[in-house]
């Protein structure tokens, strides 16, 4: 069982699902990204069984219409949404998304704000509503907010928190302060690391062997709190190559590799069991 936990797709129907471009760096991938119909064929050819559609903030902002539509069309796809954390209707919005089988809520905090809002009292309702609907919290942030993530992990100890892209820390530099902060999150059993292609690429660029990354992280977090995601199509390589790259990286875990490869995702995003 292979589950890709990080896929970004863009609809080819720009009238029904209009773009709302946010000025992220490197947003040129949006123009060439496939839609769900095209991706399904690539996914099956690559041997991937299920995929989590992560709302592409750079393309649609907080309009989750397309990922919910795609997931309703294909049972092998499930959505992770982004909402405006300070919108007055945020609780109702999240409740409505739960009815559309959204399995995760991504707290998107890039660029880094002057004051982190991740654990702010004003959005505590979001955390409570997510927990009530068994929605996993994903955090996409830069290393500057690792201390805020630490506080959230302690404050919301019963809520699973997935750290997207390992918070973009330089994992190949073991003594780097941000790497130490990330690894320190291993003390919280509710923290999960999402290891994406960009994380593996940075590890290799730092002079490390591809197959040494997952064992290094497993030493701290254990193999049960690691998941893999390709970051396709934002990572601009053919999909089958990204899948092979991820499998190669995970293979060094031996008999434990089936966890990060797919079984962990089925357990963590437990709503996925409904579409097995």
Backbone as CSV, one residue per row, in Angstrom:
resi,resn,N_x,N_y,N_z,CA_x,CA_y,CA_z,C_x,C_y,C_z
1,UNK,0.847,-1.197,0.000,0.000,0.000,0.000,0.883,1.248,0.000
2,UNK,0.722,2.088,-1.013,1.456,3.344,-1.087,0.453,4.492,-1.046
3,UNK,0.658,5.410,-0.112,-0.166,6.604,-0.003,0.732,7.822,-0.134
4,UNK,0.431,8.655,-1.116,1.147,9.910,-1.298,0.380,10.977,-0.524
5,UNK,0.994,11.531,0.501,0.278,12.448,1.393,0.375,13.910,0.982
6,UNK,0.960,14.192,-0.194,1.133,15.608,-0.541,1.093,15.808,-2.049
7,UNK,-0.128,16.059,-2.553,-0.348,16.282,-3.981,-1.049,17.623,-4.180
8,UNK,-0.567,18.400,-5.165,-1.223,19.653,-5.551,-1.711,19.526,-6.990
9,UNK,-3.010,19.677,-7.198,-3.585,19.611,-8.535,-4.325,20.906,-8.854
10,UNK,-4.421,21.202,-10.147,-5.097,22.407,-10.612,-6.124,22.014,-11.670
11,UNK,-7.322,22.519,-11.544,-8.364,22.195,-12.518,-8.053,22.798,-13.882
12,UNK,-8.381,22.055,-14.922,-8.244,22.576,-16.285,-9.435,23.448,-16.659
13,UNK,-10.482,23.406,-15.853,-11.675,24.218,-16.085,-11.547,25.509,-15.272
14,UNK,-10.957,26.517,-15.885,-10.683,27.767,-15.166,-11.934,28.630,-14.976
15,UNK,-13.001,28.300,-15.688,-14.243,29.049,-15.492,-14.990,28.522,-14.265
16,UNK,-15.065,27.209,-14.144,-15.749,26.625,-12.990,-14.923,26.764,-11.722
17,UNK,-13.595,26.628,-11.859,-12.687,26.726,-10.713,-11.629,27.786,-11.016
18,UNK,-11.996,29.058,-10.917,-11.062,30.137,-11.273,-9.882,30.231,-10.312
19,UNK,-8.751,30.601,-10.861,-7.559,30.772,-10.046,-7.664,32.056,-9.227
20,UNK,-7.005,32.020,-8.079,-6.883,33.196,-7.220,-5.425,33.242,-6.783
21,UNK,-4.578,33.668,-7.715,-3.133,33.545,-7.527,-2.638,34.375,-6.353
22,UNK,-1.906,33.695,-5.470,-1.214,34.352,-4.370,0.257,34.450,-4.775
23,UNK,0.912,35.582,-4.506,2.284,35.779,-5.010,3.358,34.978,-4.287
24,UNK,3.205,33.651,-4.281,4.254,32.799,-3.734,5.434,32.742,-4.695
25,UNK,6.611,32.560,-4.165,7.782,32.329,-5.004,7.633,30.970,-5.686
26,UNK,7.969,30.912,-6.967,7.944,29.642,-7.680,6.557,29.173,-8.049
27,UNK,5.647,30.095,-8.325,4.276,29.698,-8.638,4.085,29.308,-10.101
28,UNK,5.188,29.288,-10.879,5.074,28.957,-12.297,4.577,27.533,-12.525
29,UNK,4.679,26.657,-11.544,4.224,25.270,-11.675,2.719,25.194,-11.897
30,UNK,1.996,26.222,-11.470,0.537,26.212,-11.572,0.081,26.050,-13.014
31,UNK,0.776,26.681,-13.937,0.372,26.651,-15.344,0.494,25.271,-15.976
32,UNK,1.372,24.435,-15.447,1.600,23.118,-16.051,1.090,21.959,-15.193
33,UNK,0.503,22.268,-14.044,0.029,21.210,-13.146,-1.160,20.476,-13.757
34,UNK,-1.240,19.159,-13.579,-2.370,18.391,-14.126,-3.614,18.539,-13.269
35,UNK,-4.749,18.193,-13.870,-5.976,18.104,-13.089,-6.121,16.674,-12.581
36,UNK,-7.194,16.414,-11.857,-7.384,15.092,-11.247,-7.497,13.992,-12.293
37,UNK,-8.186,14.272,-13.388,-8.359,13.255,-14.426,-7.010,12.798,-14.974
38,UNK,-6.115,13.757,-15.202,-4.791,13.408,-15.724,-3.937,12.724,-14.663
39,UNK,-4.072,13.208,-13.422,-3.223,12.664,-12.365,-3.548,11.217,-12.043
40,UNK,-4.816,10.857,-12.055,-5.210,9.491,-11.697,-4.450,8.474,-12.538
41,UNK,-4.336,8.722,-13.825,-3.616,7.794,-14.703,-2.149,7.699,-14.300
42,UNK,-1.532,8.812,-13.971,-0.121,8.815,-13.558,0.041,8.118,-12.206
43,UNK,-0.908,8.342,-11.345,-0.878,7.729,-10.017,-0.949,6.208,-10.124
44,UNK,-1.866,5.721,-10.929,-2.007,4.278,-11.095,-0.771,3.680,-11.756
45,UNK,-0.220,4.383,-12.749,0.977,3.891,-13.439,2.170,3.818,-12.499
46,UNK,2.211,4.712,-11.518,3.323,4.737,-10.570,3.128,3.777,-9.410
47,UNK,1.975,3.105,-9.352,1.728,2.126,-8.295,1.282,2.727,-6.984
48,UNK,0.768,3.960,-7.031,0.284,4.619,-5.814,-1.199,4.318,-5.650
49,UNK,-1.590,3.909,-4.444,-2.966,3.477,-4.203,-3.905,4.619,-3.827
50,UNK,-3.411,5.552,-3.032,-4.232,6.669,-2.578,-3.372,7.918,-2.489
51,UNK,-4.048,9.074,-2.585,-3.318,10.337,-2.501,-4.138,11.360,-1.738
52,UNK,-3.441,12.179,-0.994,-4.076,13.272,-0.262,-3.858,14.554,-1.055
53,UNK,-4.960,15.205,-1.424,-4.891,16.464,-2.162,-4.775,17.612,-1.166
54,UNK,-3.630,18.257,-1.179,-3.392,19.385,-0.283,-3.776,20.668,-1.022
55,UNK,-4.641,21.455,-0.423,-5.091,22.689,-1.041,-3.906,23.538,-1.493
56,UNK,-3.815,23.846,-2.803,-2.715,24.683,-3.302,-3.007,26.162,-3.045
57,UNK,-2.525,26.667,-1.941,-2.814,28.037,-1.514,-2.408,29.051,-2.576
58,UNK,-1.308,28.788,-3.249,-0.835,29.726,-4.257,-1.754,29.860,-5.446
59,UNK,-2.599,28.864,-5.669,-3.492,28.875,-6.819,-4.917,29.269,-6.464
60,UNK,-5.407,28.791,-5.299,-6.814,28.977,-4.956,-7.061,29.674,-3.613
61,UNK,-6.011,29.997,-2.883,-6.219,30.605,-1.580,-6.999,29.681,-0.665
62,UNK,-8.111,30.168,-0.130,-8.918,29.359,0.783,-10.183,28.815,0.115
63,UNK,-10.235,28.861,-1.209,-11.355,28.264,-1.943,-11.016,26.802,-2.222
64,UNK,-11.590,25.911,-1.430,-11.271,24.484,-1.504,-12.175,23.708,-2.462
65,UNK,-12.869,24.419,-3.328,-13.881,23.782,-4.182,-13.299,22.671,-5.045
66,UNK,-12.118,22.942,-5.634,-11.624,21.952,-6.591,-11.162,20.668,-5.917
67,UNK,-10.433,20.772,-4.825,-9.957,19.531,-4.201,-11.128,18.709,-3.668
68,UNK,-12.178,19.389,-3.199,-13.357,18.654,-2.725,-14.090,18.000,-3.896
69,UNK,-14.161,18.695,-5.009,-14.793,18.126,-6.199,-14.018,16.905,-6.684
70,UNK,-12.688,17.039,-6.782,-11.859,15.938,-7.270,-11.981,14.724,-6.368
71,UNK,-12.012,14.949,-5.055,-12.132,13.836,-4.108,-13.501,13.175,-4.173
72,UNK,-14.523,13.948,-4.522,-15.858,13.354,-4.656,-15.958,12.499,-5.909
73,UNK,-15.091,12.777,-6.871,-15.116,12.051,-8.148,-14.294,10.773,-8.082
74,UNK,-13.207,10.805,-7.323,-12.294,9.648,-7.247,-12.128,9.219,-5.792
75,UNK,-12.479,7.992,-5.490,-12.403,7.497,-4.120,-10.975,7.359,-3.613
76,UNK,-10.022,7.317,-4.521,-8.626,7.183,-4.112,-7.998,8.522,-3.727
77,UNK,-8.765,9.609,-3.821,-8.279,10.941,-3.466,-9.065,11.481,-2.277
78,UNK,-8.364,12.116,-1.347,-9.023,12.765,-0.212,-8.407,14.151,-0.025
79,UNK,-9.216,15.123,0.467,-8.736,16.504,0.532,-8.272,16.973,1.911
80,UNK,-7.276,17.860,1.876,-6.831,18.615,3.048,-7.020,20.091,2.705
81,UNK,-7.806,20.787,3.503,-8.245,22.142,3.177,-7.434,23.218,3.903
82,UNK,-7.584,24.443,3.412,-7.061,25.639,4.074,-8.228,26.602,4.257
83,UNK,-8.360,27.172,5.448,-9.383,28.189,5.682,-8.721,29.434,6.266
84,UNK,-9.440,30.530,6.219,-8.972,31.767,6.843,-9.166,31.621,8.349
85,UNK,-8.073,31.573,9.119,-8.215,31.302,10.558,-8.929,32.406,11.324
86,UNK,-9.037,33.591,10.718,-9.659,34.701,11.430,-11.012,35.103,10.841
87,UNK,-11.490,34.336,9.892,-12.808,34.592,9.336,-13.880,34.320,10.393
88,UNK,-14.868,35.182,10.459,-15.906,35.043,11.476,-16.729,33.779,11.345
89,UNK,-16.706,33.180,10.170,-17.487,31.952,9.928,-16.598,30.701,9.911
90,UNK,-15.405,30.808,10.469,-14.410,29.733,10.333,-14.896,28.402,10.901
91,UNK,-15.622,28.413,12.000,-16.081,27.161,12.602,-17.115,26.496,11.703
92,UNK,-18.058,27.276,11.204,-19.060,26.722,10.294,-18.425,26.237,8.995
93,UNK,-17.428,26.983,8.527,-16.729,26.579,7.304,-16.070,25.226,7.484
94,UNK,-15.410,25.041,8.619,-14.732,23.775,8.876,-15.738,22.641,9.038
95,UNK,-16.850,22.914,9.673,-17.893,21.904,9.822,-18.448,21.491,8.464
96,UNK,-18.640,22.468,7.582,-19.124,22.172,6.232,-18.109,21.332,5.461
97,UNK,-16.821,21.650,5.621,-15.779,20.897,4.933,-15.719,19.458,5.443
98,UNK,-15.990,19.268,6.712,-16.008,17.908,7.269,-17.076,17.067,6.587
99,UNK,-18.183,17.687,6.228,-19.248,16.975,5.533,-18.848,16.599,4.115
100,UNK,-17.801,17.242,3.607,-17.296,16.944,2.273,-16.095,15.993,2.336
101,UNK,-15.956,15.320,3.472,-14.911,14.310,3.674,-13.496,14.880,3.676
102,UNK,-13.362,16.143,4.074,-12.031,16.702,4.273,-11.385,15.991,5.461
103,UNK,-10.163,15.501,5.276,-9.507,14.723,6.331,-8.476,15.526,7.114
104,UNK,-8.128,16.712,6.606,-7.123,17.511,7.276,-7.354,18.989,7.072
105,UNK,-6.849,19.781,8.006,-6.877,21.229,7.907,-5.447,21.723,7.949
106,UNK,-5.066,22.443,6.922,-3.699,22.953,6.834,-3.645,24.383,7.354
107,UNK,-2.895,24.592,8.435,-2.657,25.930,8.951,-1.458,26.491,8.183
108,UNK,-1.755,27.345,7.222,-0.730,27.844,6.300,-0.217,29.182,6.809
109,UNK,1.064,29.211,7.189,1.629,30.403,7.824,2.914,30.845,7.141
110,UNK,2.837,30.995,5.825,3.961,31.485,5.026,3.460,32.651,4.184
111,UNK,4.127,33.813,4.218,5.351,34.133,4.952,5.120,34.190,6.465
112,UNK,6.200,34.100,7.216,6.102,34.091,8.674,5.555,35.415,9.182
113,UNK,4.485,35.389,9.961,3.935,36.636,10.513,4.814,37.182,11.628
114,UNK,4.615,38.437,11.926,5.392,39.050,13.012,5.107,38.353,14.340
115,UNK,3.848,38.044,14.565,3.437,37.288,15.753,2.716,36.024,15.303
116,UNK,3.198,34.870,15.716,2.593,33.616,15.284,1.163,33.496,15.798
117,UNK,0.264,33.086,14.910,-1.140,32.914,15.281,-1.516,31.445,15.475
118,UNK,-0.563,30.529,15.254,-0.883,29.095,15.245,-1.570,28.631,16.528
119,UNK,-1.099,29.142,17.653,-1.694,28.741,18.922,-2.468,29.853,19.599
120,UNK,-2.813,30.878,18.813,-3.498,32.032,19.384,-4.877,31.663,19.932
121,UNK,-5.271,32.344,20.987,-6.562,32.078,21.618,-7.707,32.274,20.639
122,UNK,-7.530,33.239,19.720,-8.597,33.561,18.769,-8.961,32.390,17.864
123,UNK,-8.016,31.474,17.636,-8.322,30.367,16.727,-8.460,29.033,17.456
124,UNK,-8.579,29.090,18.778,-8.722,27.843,19.542,-9.966,27.071,19.116
125,UNK,-10.978,27.808,18.631,-12.193,27.134,18.157,-11.903,26.220,16.974
126,UNK,-10.943,26.620,16.152,-10.584,25.797,14.993,-10.018,24.466,15.455
127,UNK,-9.131,24.527,16.427,-8.547,23.290,16.952,-9.634,22.383,17.541
128,UNK,-10.564,22.984,18.276,-11.632,22.199,18.896,-12.548,21.587,17.844
129,UNK,-12.875,22.369,16.812,-13.762,21.870,15.768,-13.091,20.761,14.968
130,UNK,-11.801,20.932,14.698,-11.061,19.886,13.982,-11.052,18.589,14.777
131,UNK,-10.816,18.695,16.057,-10.803,17.504,16.909,-12.180,16.841,16.931
132,UNK,-13.221,17.641,16.970,-14.579,17.099,17.029,-14.926,16.311,15.770
133,UNK,-14.347,16.704,14.639,-14.635,16.036,13.369,-13.528,15.064,12.954
134,UNK,-12.597,14.794,13.861,-11.498,13.873,13.565,-10.681,14.344,12.361
135,UNK,-10.490,15.658,12.286,-9.705,16.274,11.216,-8.289,16.520,11.720
136,UNK,-7.325,16.032,10.977,-5.918,16.180,11.348,-5.450,17.606,11.043
137,UNK,-4.699,18.188,11.954,-4.097,19.502,11.722,-2.750,19.327,11.045
138,UNK,-2.563,20.042,9.939,-1.254,20.109,9.299,-0.755,21.543,9.410
139,UNK,0.519,21.695,9.691,1.104,23.025,9.807,2.151,23.199,8.725
140,UNK,1.961,24.234,7.909,2.964,24.590,6.906,3.552,25.926,7.323
141,UNK,4.766,25.877,7.832,5.407,27.075,8.361,6.907,26.967,8.154
142,UNK,7.591,28.070,8.378,9.048,28.107,8.285,9.658,27.897,9.674
143,UNK,10.963,27.663,9.748,11.582,27.330,11.035,11.338,28.344,12.142
144,UNK,11.084,29.603,11.773,10.860,30.636,12.777,9.665,30.341,13.672
145,UNK,8.777,29.458,13.233,7.588,29.163,14.034,7.654,27.807,14.732
146,UNK,8.818,27.223,14.788,8.944,25.929,15.460,8.588,26.009,16.944
147,UNK,8.928,27.106,17.578,8.592,27.242,18.997,7.080,27.331,19.181
148,UNK,6.405,27.964,18.207,4.942,28.036,18.275,4.333,26.651,18.075
149,UNK,4.916,25.867,17.184,4.434,24.498,16.970,4.637,23.673,18.234
150,UNK,5.765,23.884,18.903,6.039,23.190,20.170,4.941,23.498,21.183
151,UNK,4.570,24.767,21.279,3.523,25.152,22.242,2.179,24.524,21.870
152,UNK,1.894,24.482,20.575,0.633,23.877,20.129,0.601,22.384,20.441
153,UNK,1.735,21.714,20.238,1.801,20.273,20.500,1.508,19.975,21.958
154,UNK,1.961,20.860,22.842,1.706,20.674,24.266,0.275,21.072,24.623
155,UNK,-0.185,22.185,24.066,-1.511,22.688,24.390,-2.616,21.785,23.869
156,UNK,-2.402,21.244,22.645,-3.413,20.395,22.015,-2.871,18.965,21.910
157,UNK,-2.594,18.401,23.052,-1.892,17.117,23.108,-2.709,15.954,22.545
158,UNK,-4.026,16.117,22.437,-4.853,15.036,21.898,-5.119,15.203,20.406
159,UNK,-4.561,16.243,19.811,-4.761,16.495,18.390,-3.498,16.130,17.615
160,UNK,-3.643,15.302,16.595,-2.499,14.970,15.745,-2.089,16.201,14.950
161,UNK,-0.796,16.497,14.939,-0.247,17.640,14.214,0.817,17.131,13.252
162,UNK,0.582,17.317,11.971,1.541,16.919,10.939,2.350,18.139,10.528
163,UNK,3.661,18.048,10.612,4.535,19.156,10.247,4.949,18.990,8.787
164,UNK,4.359,19.813,7.929,4.623,19.719,6.495,6.078,20.065,6.173
165,UNK,6.664,19.285,5.273,8.014,19.539,4.757,9.057,19.631,5.875
166,UNK,8.755,18.993,7.010,9.671,19.044,8.169,10.047,20.480,8.522
167,UNK,9.108,21.399,8.273,9.281,22.817,8.605,10.483,23.445,7.878
168,UNK,10.932,22.805,6.801,12.005,23.351,5.949,13.316,23.580,6.697
169,UNK,13.574,22.777,7.717,14.841,22.940,8.445,15.956,22.224,7.686
170,UNK,17.214,22.622,7.889,18.347,21.951,7.236,18.716,20.664,7.983
171,UNK,17.989,19.607,7.734,18.180,18.371,8.484,19.592,17.818,8.373
172,UNK,20.272,18.123,7.254,21.635,17.604,7.079,22.622,18.272,8.038
173,UNK,22.201,19.373,8.669,23.039,20.048,9.670,22.469,19.717,11.053
174,UNK,22.958,18.654,11.626,22.386,18.150,12.885,22.466,19.160,14.024
175,UNK,23.475,20.009,14.008,23.652,20.961,15.110,22.968,22.299,14.858
176,UNK,22.341,22.451,13.703,21.671,23.721,13.414,20.538,23.932,14.417
177,UNK,20.378,25.155,14.942,19.347,25.392,15.963,17.942,24.980,15.529
178,UNK,17.559,25.264,14.271,16.213,24.903,13.836,16.054,23.392,13.699
179,UNK,17.127,22.708,13.302,17.077,21.246,13.238,16.913,20.668,14.641
180,UNK,17.608,21.238,15.586,17.482,20.782,16.967,16.066,21.013,17.512
181,UNK,15.467,22.153,17.132,14.103,22.431,17.575,13.121,21.434,16.969
182,UNK,13.299,21.126,15.690,12.404,20.162,15.043,12.537,18.791,15.695
183,UNK,13.766,18.330,15.867,13.979,17.015,16.465,13.471,16.977,17.904
184,UNK,13.486,18.137,18.554,12.980,18.209,19.918,11.485,17.967,20.013
185,UNK,10.782,18.153,18.886,9.335,17.894,18.879,9.020,16.412,19.045
186,UNK,10.036,15.569,18.937,9.811,14.127,19.068,9.302,13.748,20.456
187,UNK,9.456,14.653,21.422,8.967,14.358,22.774,7.449,14.358,22.844
188,UNK,6.809,14.911,21.812,5.348,14.947,21.785,4.826,13.816,20.903
189,UNK,4.089,12.883,21.458,3.610,11.743,20.660,2.591,12.121,19.596
190,UNK,2.054,13.337,19.651,1.053,13.759,18.664,1.674,14.450,17.447
191,UNK,2.997,14.562,17.416,3.675,15.199,16.283,4.077,14.155,15.251
192,UNK,3.748,14.443,13.980,4.118,13.602,12.842,4.907,14.445,11.858
193,UNK,5.972,13.900,11.312,6.747,14.608,10.294,6.353,14.140,8.910
194,UNK,6.069,15.091,8.030,5.822,14.761,6.633,7.108,15.018,5.848
195,UNK,7.672,13.940,5.330,8.935,14.002,4.590,8.612,14.045,3.102
196,UNK,8.812,15.190,2.494,8.469,15.372,1.087,9.728,15.359,0.217
197,UNK,9.508,15.415,-1.080,10.635,15.368,-2.021,11.635,16.487,-1.770
198,UNK,11.131,17.682,-1.417,12.051,18.794,-1.170,12.930,18.520,0.049
199,UNK,12.391,17.815,1.033,13.170,17.463,2.227,14.274,16.473,1.850
200,UNK,13.912,15.474,1.047,14.908,14.490,0.613,15.960,15.153,-0.273
201,UNK,15.524,16.030,-1.174,16.459,16.743,-2.051,17.462,17.552,-1.240
202,UNK,16.980,18.277,-0.238,17.872,19.103,0.579,18.855,18.244,1.371
203,UNK,18.394,17.093,1.820,19.266,16.151,2.544,20.405,15.677,1.642
204,UNK,20.050,15.315,0.430,21.057,14.836,-0.529,21.988,15.972,-0.950
205,UNK,21.420,17.169,-1.161,22.245,18.323,-1.539,23.244,18.683,-0.450
206,UNK,22.893,18.322,0.792,23.792,18.579,1.914,24.862,17.521,2.077
207,UNK,24.956,16.620,1.101,26.021,15.622,1.121,25.676,14.328,1.815
208,UNK,24.400,14.100,2.103,23.991,12.872,2.773,23.450,11.857,1.770
209,UNK,23.469,10.597,2.161,22.945,9.533,1.312,21.417,9.516,1.367
210,UNK,20.790,9.282,0.229,19.332,9.273,0.146,18.707,8.362,1.197
211,UNK,19.264,7.176,1.342,18.649,6.173,2.205,18.961,6.352,3.691
212,UNK,19.690,7.405,4.032,20.010,7.603,5.450,19.047,8.566,6.139
213,UNK,18.181,9.231,5.386,17.291,10.235,5.976,16.225,9.615,6.873
214,UNK,15.458,8.687,6.353,14.366,8.121,7.145,14.868,7.413,8.410
215,UNK,15.957,6.636,8.330,16.467,6.034,9.578,16.887,7.087,10.602
216,UNK,17.466,8.215,10.121,17.884,9.273,11.051,16.671,9.874,11.764
217,UNK,15.596,10.089,11.025,14.385,10.640,11.638,13.689,9.600,12.514
218,UNK,13.736,8.345,12.096,13.103,7.275,12.861,13.771,7.080,14.214
219,UNK,15.043,7.404,14.313,15.739,7.297,15.597,15.091,8.192,16.641
220,UNK,14.565,9.333,16.196,13.939,10.288,17.116,12.435,10.072,17.240
221,UNK,11.768,9.923,16.110,10.312,9.892,16.097,9.731,8.482,16.012
222,UNK,10.588,7.523,15.638,10.073,6.191,15.366,9.466,6.163,13.976
223,UNK,9.417,5.026,13.311,8.879,4.945,11.954,7.376,5.199,11.874
224,UNK,6.672,5.088,13.003,5.218,5.254,12.988,4.776,6.706,12.922
225,UNK,5.701,7.640,13.108,5.333,9.060,13.063,6.017,9.780,11.896
226,UNK,6.244,9.020,10.831,6.803,9.568,9.601,5.878,9.216,8.450
227,UNK,5.631,10.187,7.569,4.864,9.920,6.357,5.604,10.538,5.181
228,UNK,5.290,10.020,3.995,5.954,10.497,2.783,4.965,11.201,1.868
229,UNK,5.438,12.260,1.202,4.634,12.946,0.202,5.513,13.440,-0.932
230,UNK,5.023,13.336,-2.146,5.837,13.693,-3.306,5.941,15.197,-3.531
231,UNK,4.925,15.959,-3.117,4.827,17.390,-3.407,4.631,17.653,-4.900
232,UNK,4.078,16.677,-5.595,3.738,16.846,-7.006,2.457,17.676,-7.088
233,UNK,2.300,18.613,-8.019,3.164,18.953,-9.111,4.017,20.184,-8.810
234,UNK,4.046,20.596,-7.546,4.879,21.742,-7.207,6.353,21.393,-7.337
235,UNK,6.705,20.130,-7.081,8.064,19.661,-7.354,8.069,19.141,-8.781
236,UNK,8.731,19.873,-9.649,8.557,19.680,-11.101,9.465,18.597,-11.677
237,UNK,9.144,17.350,-11.329,9.761,16.198,-11.987,8.639,15.232,-12.329
238,UNK,8.830,14.342,-13.277,7.772,13.372,-13.595,7.332,12.623,-12.347
239,UNK,6.039,12.344,-12.268,5.497,11.765,-11.046,6.125,10.426,-10.704
240,UNK,6.316,9.588,-11.695,6.876,8.269,-11.396,8.277,8.384,-10.805
241,UNK,9.031,9.403,-11.228,10.370,9.605,-10.678,10.306,10.022,-9.208
242,UNK,9.344,10.867,-8.870,9.192,11.295,-7.483,8.796,10.125,-6.592
243,UNK,7.940,9.273,-7.109,7.530,8.086,-6.335,8.719,7.162,-6.120
244,UNK,9.473,6.904,-7.174,10.650,6.040,-7.049,11.662,6.630,-6.069
245,UNK,11.799,7.947,-6.102,12.718,8.651,-5.208,12.298,8.445,-3.758
246,UNK,11.000,8.580,-3.504,10.501,8.388,-2.150,10.666,6.955,-1.670
247,UNK,10.366,6.001,-2.549,10.496,4.588,-2.182,11.949,4.239,-1.892
248,UNK,12.855,4.789,-2.698,14.284,4.549,-2.462,14.689,5.079,-1.092
249,UNK,14.216,6.276,-0.754,14.571,6.879,0.527,14.035,6.059,1.700
250,UNK,12.826,5.527,1.551,12.202,4.775,2.644,12.687,3.336,2.749
251,UNK,13.256,2.816,1.679,13.604,1.392,1.639,14.597,0.979,2.718
252,UNK,15.402,1.928,3.187,16.415,1.599,4.188,15.807,1.297,5.554
253,UNK,14.505,1.550,5.715,13.837,1.190,6.969,13.520,-0.298,7.033
254,UNK,13.745,-0.998,5.915,13.514,-2.432,5.886,12.053,-2.778,6.072
255,UNK,11.777,-3.707,6.979,10.405,-4.173,7.190,9.505,-3.080,7.733
256,UNK,10.102,-1.981,8.236,9.307,-0.878,8.787,8.920,0.133,7.716
257,UNK,9.419,-0.038,6.495,9.188,0.967,5.457,7.734,1.073,5.043
258,UNK,6.937,0.020,5.288,5.528,0.073,4.905,4.754,1.107,5.714
259,UNK,5.308,1.536,6.858,4.647,2.559,7.656,4.657,3.912,6.970
260,UNK,5.818,4.545,6.821,5.882,5.829,6.120,5.394,5.744,4.680
261,UNK,5.492,4.584,4.084,5.085,4.411,2.688,3.573,4.498,2.514
262,UNK,2.812,4.131,3.540,1.372,4.179,3.355,0.534,3.860,4.571
263,UNK,0.959,2.876,5.366,0.132,2.441,6.484,-0.046,3.524,7.537
264,UNK,1.001,4.326,7.756,0.874,5.411,8.729,-0.194,6.409,8.301
265,UNK,-0.217,6.722,7.009,-1.200,7.682,6.508,-2.622,7.173,6.704
266,UNK,-2.837,5.894,6.459,-4.170,5.324,6.635,-4.620,5.410,8.091
267,UNK,-3.653,5.301,8.998,-3.978,5.384,10.425,-4.151,6.833,10.873
268,UNK,-3.238,7.706,10.464,-3.240,9.095,10.937,-4.440,9.855,10.396
269,UNK,-4.640,9.777,9.076,-5.827,10.394,8.479,-6.910,9.314,8.475
270,UNK,-7.435,8.999,9.643,-8.261,7.807,9.815,-9.516,7.822,8.962
271,UNK,-9.951,8.991,8.517,-11.128,9.052,7.657,-10.843,8.307,6.336
272,UNK,-9.568,8.130,6.010,-9.217,7.448,4.772,-9.698,6.001,4.772
273,UNK,-9.932,5.432,5.945,-10.377,4.045,5.990,-11.739,3.885,5.310
274,UNK,-12.473,4.979,5.202,-13.787,4.916,4.576,-13.700,4.730,3.071
275,UNK,-12.512,5.007,2.505,-12.389,4.891,1.044,-11.430,3.778,0.667
276,UNK,-11.077,2.909,1.592,-10.205,1.783,1.259,-10.946,0.755,0.406
